[in-house]
């Protein structure tokens, strides 16, 4: 008896036995035992410090009296975890003006410093000056109240994070018959993958690379690096519990079949070391009588426990049945939630899959976008090229736009987001246009990993890329024009009608534009020669507007928002959000009143068309743009007026002039309004005021 009991106690759990699900030979396998280094240059904006230089200019202290969590976190990252003693750090945008000291000179302590130490308790940085742009010769302490810049710290030291990943990679891809998905079906966590000759490994998860389509099985155990590319590699997928049978016994545990708890019967625990029955023989007899009742008593009913208790079932038996029932209900709910999530994910993936398929089939062109600083302000750089270089895209192709580079987002050097978009009007909404539609966009904001979208290049005369939030960052795109057959809208290929006349080797714009053939274009098709005439194939589809040529046959002049004029039908003009001038030629109309330009009210500049620049005192300058945030020239207030005057700027309660304005002498109007956002320029000198330093309160022009 003891021998028999011992055998039962040591008998392995059948669910721990792994059996083969499927197997196959693969041709594009590689195993990875990889440590990935992610290297980044660190930077941090930290505003309004108190800065103290020592008398011999060999040491400087930066004290940040801040409770801003973001600033503290950036400070900790840069000076505690990145910069090392004696490393070089760079400070930029550190302009300073303290006129309360009697000195109206603007100083700039931007430059390079040698980092010495950082005290996290007092939030103090100690450094040694190496090269400083312009220091004061009269004072050593720079008060936190008088900074004009935002003070950006950067270091060339690197942050390195390491991620260990053990993977089996199938380079053939998930769309091939050689894919894991096609051969094995669903691969689940805790499955086993056996590579014959290498070993057996436990599956953590399977993922598909979004760029290349590679399948990656991440495994738990350390795996040797092996390159099996080009070699037939035999792989098996193993899974536990493959032969487990469903238990019968008449107990109604749930209305619908759900994943069952890992028990060999409803009456024993799920442990090979604990085989004590959940129910004794008396409890089993009571349970059988309950399920054989007419109608049977479902154990999921609230009153089932009271009923079993009334029949004499022990408290322990009822508690154990309740535990089994709750476990099954939890698994049922988890299974249903998982199924709903999977269905939702599959539904959400559909637009992405369609866009990716179009991208693959049209050449897989990818635009890697970065933002760089130029003398004309911030600009987009595509694939590392100079912003002035031409970008050419093929009409009808789907392209992938990636904006994962840090410079695109608020964590980059501009501290702002720059989503790249496309429009048929230069600068899009900034100059009266609208954004072109996007096929699929990820849910990651620009400047973060995974920020991308798919865009189908429309068949238009002109196309521009621009920044959604900031003007002046993009430019025009050169449009590649695939060739095809063009079916004439009005002419048949021979007298008497029949098939339409066909023109070979035409681009889509040459075929469809009203200034061209105004026809129907068929990409890559060739005209058919029939008895000396070139005709369109009757099998080619014909749009509804070709079938009824009586609609909208009158052409006229159409003024676009960029001031140009085209001859087209009224409905086409309306589709471009342009102004149709009636049945006239472009020579007979003046589209300048519909051109975008600068609408000026003194130095206040807004872009609009002439007819919308109607305010009292407004002046309109045709074709001019308002200034970009960096380096732009204000056409309403050009900088070439070298007349010196004085500039009245607002003051805060802790300055000597408050509530009056502070007077800064010898400034041009441009210098006044460009340097100080609220500056007001006046001719003359500050001496016209009683103390020569303060303008009258609210001294508006």
DAHUPE-V999566 format. One record per residue. SS is DSSP state (@ for helix, = for strand, . for the rest). D_LAST is the distance of its C-alpha to the last C-alpha in Angstrom with 1 decimal. Layout:
[[SS:D_LAST] [SS:D_LAST]]
This chain:
[[.:109.0] [@:107.0] [@:106.9] [@:105.7] [@:103.0] [@:101.8] [@:101.4] [@:99.4] [@:97.2] [@:96.4] [.:96.1] [.:92.7] [.:90.1] [@:90.4] [@:86.7] [@:86.3] [.:88.3] [=:86.2] [=:87.4] [=:86.3] [=:83.8] [=:83.8] [=:84.2] [=:83.5] [=:83.2] [=:79.7] [.:78.8] [.:75.2] [=:75.3] [=:73.8] [=:73.6] [=:70.8] [=:70.9] [=:67.4] [=:64.9] [=:61.4] [=:58.9] [=:55.2] [=:53.1] [=:49.4] [=:46.9] [=:45.1] [=:41.5] [=:39.4] [=:35.8] [.:35.7] [.:32.4] [.:31.5] [.:34.7] [=:35.5] [=:36.8] [=:39.2] [=:40.8] [.:44.0] [.:44.4] [.:46.3] [.:44.0] [.:47.0] [.:45.9] [=:42.7] [=:42.4] [=:39.9] [=:39.9] [.:38.5] [.:38.2] [.:37.8] [.:39.5] [.:38.2] [@:41.4] [@:40.1] [@:39.0] [@:42.3] [@:44.3] [@:42.6] [@:43.1] [@:46.8] [@:47.3] [@:45.9] [@:47.2] [@:50.2] [.:51.8] [.:50.5] [.:49.7] [.:52.7] [.:53.0] [.:52.5] [.:50.7] [=:47.5] [=:44.3] [=:40.9] [=:37.5] [=:34.3] [.:30.6] [.:30.8] [=:27.6] [=:27.0] [.:24.4] [.:25.2] [@:23.1] [@:24.9] [@:27.8] [.:26.2] [.:26.1] [.:22.9] [.:25.0] [.:25.1] [=:28.7] [=:30.6] [=:34.0] [=:34.7] [=:38.2] [=:41.8] [=:43.8] [=:47.4] [=:47.8] [=:50.2] [=:50.2] [=:48.4] [=:49.0] [.:48.5] [.:48.9] [.:46.0] [.:44.1] [=:44.1] [=:44.3] [=:45.9] [=:45.7] [=:46.2] [=:43.5] [=:44.7] [=:41.7] [=:38.2] [=:35.2] [=:33.5] [.:34.4] [.:33.3] [.:35.8] [.:34.8] [.:35.2] [.:37.4] [=:35.9] [=:32.9] [.:31.5] [@:31.1] [@:27.6] [@:25.8] [=:26.8] [.:24.3] [.:27.0] [.:29.6] [.:32.7] [=:35.3] [=:38.9] [=:41.5] [=:45.2] [=:47.8] [=:50.4] [=:51.5] [=:52.2] [=:55.6] [=:56.9] [=:60.4] [=:61.8] [=:65.5] [=:66.6] [=:70.2] [=:70.3] [=:72.6] [=:70.6] [=:71.8] [.:70.1] [.:71.7] [.:69.0] [.:68.9] [.:69.4] [.:72.8] [.:76.3] [.:76.5] [.:73.8] [@:74.5] [@:73.3] [@:75.7] [@:78.7] [@:78.3] [.:76.2] [.:74.1] [.:74.1] [.:73.8] [.:72.9] [.:76.1] [.:77.9] [=:79.8] [=:79.3] [=:82.3] [=:82.1] [.:85.7] [.:86.4] [.:83.2] [=:83.2] [=:82.1] [=:78.6] [=:76.9] [=:74.0] [=:70.7] [=:68.7] [=:68.3] [=:65.0] [=:64.1] [.:61.7] [.:58.8] [.:58.4] [.:62.1] [.:64.0] [.:66.3] [=:68.1] [=:68.0] [=:70.4] [=:69.4] [=:72.5] [.:73.1] [.:75.6] [.:74.9] [.:75.9] [.:77.1] [.:75.0] [=:77.0] [=:76.2] [.:78.3] [.:76.4] [.:79.1] [.:81.8] [.:83.3] [=:82.5] [=:84.3] [=:82.1] [=:83.2] [=:81.1] [=:82.9] [=:82.2] [=:83.9] [.:85.6] [.:86.4] [.:89.8] [.:89.0] [.:90.6] [.:89.2] [.:91.1] [.:93.0] [.:94.4] [.:93.2] [.:90.4] [.:87.3] [.:84.3] [.:81.7] [.:81.5] [.:80.2] [.:81.1] [.:78.7] [.:78.8] [.:81.5] [.:81.5] [.:83.6] [.:86.9] [.:90.3] [.:91.3] [.:89.8] [.:92.1] [=:91.4] [.:88.5] [.:86.4] [.:87.7] [.:90.6] [.:91.3] [.:91.4] [.:93.8] [.:94.5] [=:94.7] [.:91.8] [.:94.5] [.:98.0] [@:100.9] [@:100.7] [@:97.0] [@:97.5] [@:100.2] [@:98.0] [@:95.1] [@:97.4] [@:98.7] [@:95.1] [@:94.1] [.:97.3] [.:96.7] [.:96.1] [.:93.3] [.:92.3] [.:89.9] [.:86.7] [.:85.8] [.:82.1] [.:82.8] [.:81.8] [.:85.4] [@:87.2] [@:87.4] [@:88.9] [@:91.4] [@:92.5] [@:92.7] [@:95.0] [.:97.3] [.:97.6] [.:95.2] [.:94.4] [@:91.0] [@:90.7] [@:91.3] [@:88.8] [@:86.1] [@:86.8] [@:86.6] [@:83.3] [@:81.9] [@:83.0] [@:81.5] [@:78.1] [@:78.1] [@:78.8] [@:76.1] [@:73.5] [@:74.6] [@:74.5] [@:70.9] [@:69.8] [@:71.5] [@:69.9] [@:66.4] [@:67.1] [@:68.3] [@:65.2] [@:62.9] [@:64.9] [@:64.7] [@:60.9] [@:60.5] [@:62.7] [@:60.7] [@:57.4] [@:58.9] [@:59.8] [@:56.4] [@:56.2] [@:59.8] [@:59.2] [@:56.1] [@:58.0] [@:61.0] [@:58.8] [@:57.2] [@:60.7] [@:62.2] [.:59.4] [.:59.5] [.:57.8] [.:54.7] [=:52.4] [=:48.8] [=:48.0] [=:44.2] [=:42.3] [=:38.6] [=:37.9] [=:34.9] [=:34.4] [.:32.0] [.:30.5] [=:30.1] [=:32.7] [=:35.4] [=:38.6] [=:41.9] [=:45.0] [.:48.3] [.:46.9] [.:46.1] [.:43.2] [.:40.3] [.:40.8] [.:44.5] [.:45.6] [.:46.6] [=:49.3] [=:50.5] [=:53.4] [.:52.8] [.:54.5] [.:54.9] [=:53.8] [=:51.9] [=:51.3] [=:47.8] [=:47.9] [.:44.7] [.:46.6] [.:45.2] [@:43.0] [@:40.1] [@:39.5] [.:38.7] [.:36.7] [.:39.3] [.:38.6] [.:36.4] [.:33.3] [.:33.9] [.:33.2] [.:35.5] [.:35.9] [.:38.3] [=:39.5] [=:39.9] [=:40.9] [=:39.6] [.:40.5] [.:36.8] [.:35.0] [.:33.1] [@:34.5] [@:32.2] [@:29.2] [@:29.7] [.:31.4] [.:34.9] [.:37.0] [.:39.1] [.:42.8] [.:45.3] [.:46.9] [.:50.7] [=:50.8] [=:48.4] [.:49.4] [.:48.0] [.:46.7] [.:43.0] [.:42.0] [.:42.7] [.:45.9] [.:49.5] [.:50.6] [.:47.2] [=:48.3] [=:48.6] [=:50.7] [=:49.1] [=:51.1] [.:49.7] [.:49.3] [.:50.6] [.:47.4] [.:46.3] [.:43.5] [.:42.8] [=:39.9] [=:39.5] [=:36.1] [=:34.7] [.:34.3] [.:31.2] [.:29.5] [.:29.0] [.:30.4] [.:33.5] [.:36.3] [=:37.8] [=:40.4] [.:44.1] [=:47.1] [=:49.3] [=:53.0] [.:55.1] [.:58.5] [=:61.0] [=:63.2] [=:64.8] [=:62.9] [=:64.4] [=:63.5] [=:62.0] [=:63.7] [=:66.6] [=:70.0] [.:71.9] [.:74.8] [.:75.7] [.:76.4] [.:73.7] [.:74.4] [.:72.4] [=:69.0] [=:68.6] [=:67.6] [=:65.6] [=:66.1] [=:63.9] [=:60.6] [=:57.4] [@:56.0] [@:53.0] [@:55.4] [@:57.5] [@:55.1] [.:52.2] [.:52.4] [.:51.8] [.:54.9] [.:58.1] [.:56.5] [.:59.4] [=:60.5] [=:60.5] [=:63.1] [=:62.3] [.:65.2] [.:67.5] [.:69.5] [.:70.6] [=:74.2] [=:76.3] [=:78.5] [.:80.8] [.:78.6] [=:75.3] [=:72.7] [=:72.1] [.:70.2] [.:72.2] [.:72.9] [.:72.5] [.:68.8] [.:66.7] [.:65.0] [.:61.8] [@:61.8] [@:59.5] [@:62.1] [@:64.8] [.:63.1] [.:61.6] [.:61.0] [.:57.7] [.:54.5] [.:56.1] [.:53.4] [=:51.0] [=:47.6] [=:44.3] [=:42.1] [=:38.4] [.:37.5] [.:34.1] [.:34.2] [.:34.5] [.:38.2] [=:40.9] [=:44.3] [=:47.2] [=:48.5] [=:49.6] [@:47.2] [@:48.1] [@:47.5] [@:44.0] [@:43.2] [@:44.5] [.:41.8] [.:39.0] [.:38.5] [=:38.5] [=:41.9] [.:41.7] [.:45.3] [.:48.5] [.:46.8] [.:46.8] [@:43.8] [@:44.1] [@:43.4] [.:40.2] [.:36.6] [@:35.5] [@:32.2] [@:30.5] [@:31.8] [.:30.7] [=:28.2] [=:25.1] [=:21.4] [=:19.2] [=:15.6] [=:12.4] [.:10.1] [.:11.5] [=:13.0] [=:16.7] [=:19.6] [=:23.1] [=:24.8] [=:27.0] [@:25.9] [@:27.0] [@:25.0] [.:21.6] [.:21.2] [.:17.9] [.:15.8] [.:13.8] [.:15.8] [=:17.5] [=:20.8] [=:22.5] [=:26.2] [.:27.9] [.:25.0] [.:24.6] [.:21.7] [.:22.0] [.:24.8] [.:24.3] [.:25.9] [.:25.6] [.:24.0] [.:21.8] [.:18.7] [.:19.4] [.:15.9] [.:14.6] [.:17.9] [.:18.7] [.:20.5] [.:17.7] [.:19.0] [.:16.5] [.:16.1] [=:13.1] [=:12.2] [=:11.2] [=:10.3] [=:12.6] [.:14.1] [.:17.4] [.:20.6] [.:22.9] [.:25.2] [.:22.9] [.:22.7] [.:19.0] [.:19.1] [.:17.6] [.:14.8] [=:13.1] [=:15.2] [=:14.1] [=:15.8] [=:16.5] [=:17.4] [=:15.7] [.:14.8] [@:12.0] [@:14.9] [@:16.4] [@:13.4] [@:12.9] [@:16.7] [@:17.9] [.:15.7] [.:15.2] [.:12.4] [.:10.9] [=:7.3] [=:7.9] [=:7.5] [=:10.5] [.:13.1] [.:15.0] [@:15.1] [@:17.7] [@:15.4] [.:15.5] [.:18.8] [.:20.3] [.:18.6] [.:18.1] [=:15.7] [=:12.0] [.:11.6] [.:12.0] [.:9.4] [.:6.6] [.:3.8] [.:0.0]]
